Amino acid sequence: MKNDLDIRPLAPACGAEVFGLDLKAATAETMKRVQGALAEHQVLFFRGQDFTPEDQVAVTRKFGPILRVPFVKHMDEHPDIIAVLKEAEEKKIGTFGGTWHSDFSFLDEPPSLTLLYARELPAVGGDTLWASQYLAYEALSEGMRRLLDPLVAIQTGWPHGTRGPGYDTPGLSKSIKMVRNDPAADREIRHPVVRVHPWTGRKALFVNPVYTHRFEGMSEAESKPILEYLYAHAVKPEFTCRLRWDVGTLAVWDNRCLLHLAINDYDGSRRLLHRTTVAGERPAGIH
């Protein structure tokens, strides 16, 4: 592959494919151009990458310091990688990332970028969607933006709505080992509802139906109508892009301004992707 960047938007809202680049050979100067494209398009897709696990870790470091996210088991032989695997015989179960979310938004310093590399795929199905939270914020009325700008969201690592008598945790693939009943995951973390991106200065919604529980100073019942409106609004089709994976495709996306969703429509097929994560910073609100 050459190192000439050929960037083709996948959708108006977000997402672009980058052709002509072998990320293993990318120089620091080329990576500056890649970061510029990522700031513009929010999620980039690099097809035809030929990675070993060691290659993926090395490429991830070109984007920033690696974060070993807590509460999910990493690969024993590659502790910087999570194997996102669903076996063909694992039917009628959930899939990892199967609800709209921003990765680990409940951490004090949530990850900035996620890298996901396709190793084995179903013949059809298993696509991933992303939704621009810049556009979601900008499409709100002036009155709603004034309401949300100063608000703080309470986020925790317990997926919202999963506590209480009679709750039955939906099954995930046996390859995904989630750590449960860890008090550290149950801490209430305060993050701005509207986040200012450190690269672009643009404002983005920063709430999601998995980890956001309520607004600070309000009960869950009081918060629920506004949050449910925002969750539905944030993923309108015109804010999204959709990727059909090929083996060797690497997706790199910015959790600070996107939600994403893994579509669980491939029962009876095996799907394996390797995930790495780049460390982030504490979210900044509007001052």
N, C-alpha and C positions, 0 to 999 in steps of 0.2 A: 504493500500500500504506500501511496505517497502521503506527504504531510500537508498537502494543499486542502484547506477546508472548503467543503461544498455543503452549505447549510440550506436545507429545504424545509420550510414550515410544514407541519403536519395538519395544523388547524389554526384558525385565526386567534383563538383564545390563548393557546399554549401548546408547546411541543414542537420540536424540530428534529429532523434526521440529519446527521452529520456524516458525509461521505468523504472518502479519500484520506482517512486518518487511522493509522495504527497507534492506538493509545500507548502501547508498550514503548514505542519509539518517540513519543511526543516530547519535545523539548519544553523548557520552562517558558520560552517565548510563545510557543504554540498553546500551552496550557493557559496563558493569559487570554488568548483569543477564545479558547473554549469557555473560560469563565465569563467572558463578555457575552458569548452566545447564550450561556446558561442564565445570566442575569436578564437577558432579553426574552428568552423563550420559556424559562422556568424548568423545563424538562427536556433533556436531549437523548436521542437514540443513536447508538453507534452499532451498525450491523456488521457482521463478518469479523468480529473480534475473536481471536484464537487464544484463549486464556487457560493456563493452569491455575489452580487456586493461589499459588505464589504470585503469579502474574497479576491476578485481580487485587491482591493485597498491595502490591507495588503500585498499580495504577491508582488505587484508592488514595494512597499517600500523596499522589500528585495533586489531588483535589484538596487535601488538608489532613490534619491529624486524625488518625483512626479512633473511633469510639467503639468500645466493646459494650454494647447496650446491656443493661441488667435485666434480670427476670426472664430471659429466654436462653436456653442452652445452646451454646455454640458447638461447632464441630470439634471433636476431641483432637484431631490431628491438625486443625487449622482454627485456632481459637478466635481469630478475627472475623470468621465467616459463620453465618447462620445458613444451614441447608433448609430451604423452603421446599418441602417435598410432600406430595400427596401420591400415594400408590394407587395403581389401577383397581385393586380390590377394596379400597377404602371408599365406600359409597354412602351417600346420604349423611355426610358429615360436613362440618364447616371447613372453610379454607382459611389459611393464615392471611390476614389482611382483607377479609371478606366484608367489611363494613367501612364506609367512608371515614377516613381518619388522617391525621398527621402523625408520623412515627414518634412514639414516646414523648408526646407533647406534655406529659405530666412530670418530666424531669426538671430539675432546677435549670439545667442548660440543655434543652432538647437538641437532638442532632440537627445539623444544618442540611447535609446532603445524604441521600441514600443511593447506593449503587446496586443494581440487580442484574445478574448475568444468567442468561438462559442456557441450560445444559441439556435437558430432555423435555420434550413438549408433546402434548396430544396433537393428533392430526388436525383437529379443529377445536376451538374453544380455549379457555384459559387466558383471554385477553386481560389487559389492565387499563383502567381509566384514571385520568387526572383531571382536577378541576381548579381553575385559577381563582385564588382567593383575593387577588387584586381586583379582578373584574367583579367578583361577588360584592366586594365592599363598594366599589365605584358605582355599581348599579342600584344601590340603596338610595332611598329618598334622603334629602338633606336633613329632614327631621329625625330619621332613624340613625343617620350617621352621628348627629349631635347627641343622641341618646347613648349610642354605643361607645363613642370615643373615650369617655373617661372610665368606663366600666372595667372591672377586674373579674376574670373567670377563675373558679376553683376547679382544678384538675387533679385527678388521682389515678394511680395505676390500676385500681379496680375498675374494669369496664362498667360504664354506667348502667344501672338497673340490674346488676348481677348479684346483689346482696339481698339477704332476707330469706325467711322460711319458704321452702318449696321451690327455690330456684334450682334449676337443673342446667348445669354448664353444658353448652353444646359441644359435642366432640370435635376435636381437631385431629389431623393426621398424627399418627404415633411418632413421627419424626420431630414434631414440634413440642418440645418440653418446656412448658410454661411453669414458672415458679409461683406457687400460690401461697396464701397465708403468710406473706412476708410483710411485717409492719412497715418496712421502708416503702413498699409499693402503695400503701394505704394512706400515706401522708397527703395532706391537702396542700397543693402548690398553687400560688397566686401568679397568674399570667394575664397580661392585658388582652381584652377581647379584640382590640384592633392593634395589630403589631406593625411597627415601622421597620421595613427591611434594611439591614445595615449596609447593603451594597447599593441599593437603588433609591432609598428614601421613600419608596411607595408604601402606602397603607394597605394592609391585608387583614381580612378576618382571620382570627386564630382561635376558633372553637370547633369542636367536632363531637359527634354523638357517641364516641367510644369513651373518651377520657374527661370530657367537660361535664361537671355535675350541676353547677349553679353559678349565679353571679354572687360576688362577695356582697354581704349585707342583705341578701334576699334568701328566702327558702327555696327549696327545689320546686315546690308548687308554684311559687310566684315567678320563678325563672323559666319554667317549662314552656309557656306559650311563646315567649320571644325566642328561646333557643330552638324550639321545633320549627318555627318560621325560618330562622337562619339556616338550619340544617337543610331544609327543603330548597331554600333560595340558593344556597352556596353551590349546589351541584346541578343547576339548570344546564340543559344540553349545550347551550351557547357558550358556557364557560369551560367546556371540557375538550379533551382529546382522547383518542383511544388507540392503543397499540396492539397489533397482532404480532406476536413474537415469532422470531425465527431462532433456531439454535445458533448461538454465537452473538446474539444481540445483547448489548449492554444498555440499560436505561439508567440515567443519572438525573435525579430530581431534587428540587429544593423544598424541603418540608416547611420552610418559613412562609411560603406563599402558595402552597398547593395542598389540597386533599387528594387522596388516591384510594382506589378500590380494586381488589382482585376479584374477577368474575368467576364464580364457582359453577361452571357449566360443563365440566369434563369428566363426570363419573365414568369409571371404566377405563381411564387412561392415566398413565404416569406423567407427572410434571415435576421437574426438579430445577430450581434456580438457586444460585448462591448470592447471598446478600452481605454487603459490607456497609459501614456507616461512617460518616465524617462528623467529628465533634462540632458542636455549635456554641452559642452564647446565650446568656439570659435574654429573653425577649424584651425589647424596648417598646414602651407604649408612646402615646401622644402626650407631649408635655406642653 
